[in-house]
């Protein structure tokens, strides 16, 4: 099913998985790890998940809330009392939940003052890089009064990650392994480019280059700076991503998995009149039987998307080792075809 879509759009590879009624019912992958290479992808290959990481960071926050280490309404000034005097007054009472809901007034871009360029050149451990980002962002006033406006912000998730690191006294990466990956058995999960430098042991990322896709060699420059890792640095296989999605499906039906049901209710509930929940977009779809939760992610060289239908106990995940509009179209087409085949039981659409 995936191959005609991949071939028509010229994508290096396309992979997908389907969860239905508590089981992984389908998984597949087609194409190559590197354009021009001979190493073919497998269903166990790792894909960069981009902003799908956001719901994982929010779930980690829920774990720490349930453990009593932090509250949803804990403020920046509470977590960083030694930095309170340096925080712009508008940021002092920003809460963890506002950061995770993109309603903290944190800017969408980090170009002002050259911060984004400087983040690429930082060499200290990622936890210290996130503290640097926190200091640089919060010394200026918020873009909008916190709590009043939706502003999609990677930096907001980086600051939320710094809050979690501070209260747990462990790097975000270690917390993710201990609190999310290990309990769910996500053995393939990690951070940054999936492949080792110079190797084709996993998919490489690709960017559009005319009518083709140009491979990006794995290495430090093949992903965003570690400072914003809580917003989008996780990689993993589609079967392992399915383990994570199954957990959220259970939570959406009122079951405990990693966190109590009331935490899932908070994670999946839109803030204000927005469709944005904590790491999820909440919409209504007939095929989903009502509420559907979705999110897409891209570090510009990979693309991935999740569609989850709690009422049908169904979810589909699709990923490509390419960024750009073609990868987005390919993943969306594959997701819809899988919904048709596995949930709606209708005939496949003709090209």
C-alpha positions, -999 to 999 in steps of 0.1 A, spaced: 0 0 0 28 24 9 50 19 -21 28 35 -48 25 66 -26 62 67 -19 71 62 -56 47 88 -69 61 115 -46 97 104 -49 102 100 -12 132 80 0 111 59 23 77 57 40 67 37 71 35 32 89 18 13 118 -18 7 128 -32 0 163 -67 -14 167 -85 -27 197 -54 -29 218 -31 -46 193 -6 -36 167 -24 -50 136 -3 -37 108 33 -23 103 53 -18 72 81 2 55 93 7 20 121 26 3 157 32 12 176 47 42 195 71 20 186 84 -14 210 68 -39 219 40 -14 212 3 -14 202 -2 22 164 -7 24 143 4 54 127 -22 76 96 -20 99 119 -18 129 139 12 115 140 44 136 125 76 124 129 111 138 95 121 153 100 159 155 72 176 174 55 143 183 80 147 212 58 174 226 31 151 239 59 129 254 73 158 273 37 167 285 33 131 295 65 132 314 52 163 332 21 144 341 42 116 356 60 142 378 28 158 387 14 124 398 45 119 418 41 152 436 73 167 423 55 196 405 20 210 399 4 221 367 2 256 381 38 257 394 54 289 382 88 297 368 96 318 398 88 289 422 110 265 403 139 290 397 139 312 428 176 321 422 166 334 388 134 352 398 150 386 398 163 381 363 129 370 349 109 397 332 79 403 355 56 390 328 72 356 330 75 351 368 40 336 372 40 316 340 29 281 348 40 246 336 6 241 320 7 274 301 41 264 286 28 230 276 -4 245 261 16 272 241 -2 299 261 28 313 280 36 342 257 69 326 247 80 337 211 75 313 182 109 322 168 142 327 185 159 350 159 157 382 180 192 391 193 207 362 173 197 336 199 189 309 174 223 312 159 240 311 193 222 280 203 238 261 174 272 269 189 266 259 225 288 230 236 278 226 273 255 197 284 219 200 271 205 208 305 228 238 308 218 248 272 182 249 282 190 271 312 208 294 288 177 295 266 155 301 296 176 331 307 178 346 272 140 343 264 127 354 298 148 386 301 125 401 275 87 406 280 64 379 268 51 383 232 15 382 247 2 383 282 4 347 295 -28 327 293 -44 350 267 -32 338 234 -21 306 216 15 309 202 31 277 190 65 277 206 94 252 207 111 274 232 81 271 255 86 233 256 123 238 262 115 259 292 90 234 304 117 207 301 140 229 321 114 231 349 111 193 349 149 189 351 151 213 380 124 196 402 137 161 394 174 171 393 180 150 362 184 159 326 153 157 304 169 129 283 174 107 314 139 115 327 124 105 293 142 71 294 133 64 330 97 76 330 85 70 295 106 48 273 116 21 298 81 15 314 66 12 279 94 -10 265 104 15 238 139 1 234 145 18 200 137 53 214 165 79 216 174 114 206 186 132 175 194 117 141 186 79 141 217 69 122 253 69 134 276 94 117 289 80 84 267 49 86 235 37 69 225 16 98 193 37 101 174 62 79 191 95 70 170 126 69 164 143 35 155 178 23 138 187 -10 162 197 -37 144 205 -69 125 173 -79 147 151 -57 156 147 -21 191 154 -8 203 132 20 216 150 52 246 131 68 239 122 105 257 144 130 252 174 152 240 196 124 214 171 112 189 180 140 178 211 159 200 223 188 198 202 220 184 232 239 150 226 223 150 188 225 119 187 247 100 202 218 112 177 191 142 155 194 129 119 200 135 92 174 121 56 175 106 27 155 70 27 144 62 -4 166 77 15 196 57 46 188 27 23 187 34 13 223 33 50 233 1 56 213 -16 26 228 -9 40 262 -27 73 253 -56 54 238 -60 36 271 -58 69 290 -84 85 267 -108 57 277 -103 64 314 -77 38 321 -43 43 339 -11 39 319 20 57 331 -3 83 347 -37 82 363 -69 88 342 -73 123 356 -38 132 342 -48 119 308 -79 140 309 -57 171 315 -33 161 287 -61 156 262 -83 187 271 -79 218 249 -69 250 266 -95 277 264 -114 277 231 -84 264 212 -81 229 196 -47 226 212 -43 203 242 -10 195 259 10 181 229 -21 172 209 -45 188 185 -81 179 193 -106 178 164 -138 161 155 -139 135 127 -168 112 116 -145 83 109 -132 86 145 -167 85 160 -162 120 174 -131 132 190 -97 126 173 -63 135 186 -35 143 162 -1 159 158 26 161 132 63 166 136 93 175 115 128 186 121 128 196 84 146 164 73 120 138 86 82 140 89 58 120 111 21 121 120 -3 104 145 -41 102 142 -58 87 172 -95 78 176 -102 69 212 -139 60 207 -129 34 181 -97 23 200 -78 30 168 -47 49 158 -25 52 127 11 65 126 31 73 94 67 86 90 91 95 62 128 102 62 122 134 43 109 168 52 89 193 32 54 194 16 59 162 -4 66 142 28 36 158 45 13 148 16 27 113 15 22 107 52 -13 122 51 -23 101 21 -10 69 37 -28 77 70 -61 82 52 -57 50 32 -49 30 64 -80 46 81 -101 35 51 -88 0 50 -85 -9 87 -113 11 103 -139 20 76 -133 -13 56 -138 6 23 -122 0 -10 -88 17 -16 -88 49 -35 -74 48 -70 -43 70 -78 
